[in-house]
Amino acid sequence: MTGTALDTSLRGTFEVHVRNGQRLQWPRAETPTHYISMGLDEDLDRAAQLATSEMIEFLMAEKGLSRDEAYALCSLAADLHVTQVVDVTKGVHATIAKSIFE
């Protein structure tokens, strides 16, 4: 191992919403164009599974889809992005375009 990493500065505007009475397993995010769910685990496959499961939960809670509908939509339209493999914890983000719901 070389011990090197690529870091970058981040500038942006973040808006944080506290939702009383709602319990989430993982944070959720959104951009102007996408909804984002996250999964972190030592195993990359498990991190991907967590991100996908969180997206299914989001689609059920926020978009009124059944579990089967949300699962099918994720199979067709969710993109998985590996976002962290630097240390022991692996990170995966699932994204789904907001335009699907327009």
C-alpha positions, 0 to 999 in steps of 0.5 A: 500500500502506498498510503496516498489518497486524493482529497478535494475541497468541498464548497456548497450549500447544505440544508438540513431538515430535522423530521420529528417522529421519523427514525432513519437507519441512515442519512438520506440526501437529495440534489436538485436532480436525484434522491440519494440513499447510503450504505456503509459496511466493511463488506462492499456487497453489504454496503450496496445492499444497505443503500438499496434497502434504504432507497426502497424504504424511501420510495415506500415512505415518501412516494407511496410505493409498495415494497414490490413496486419500490424493489422493481423500480430500484432494479430498473432505475437506481444507480449504485456509486461506490463512494468510499473504499479508502479504509476498512469501511466501504461506502455505496450511494444509491441514486434515483432521478427525480424526473421519474416522478414527474 
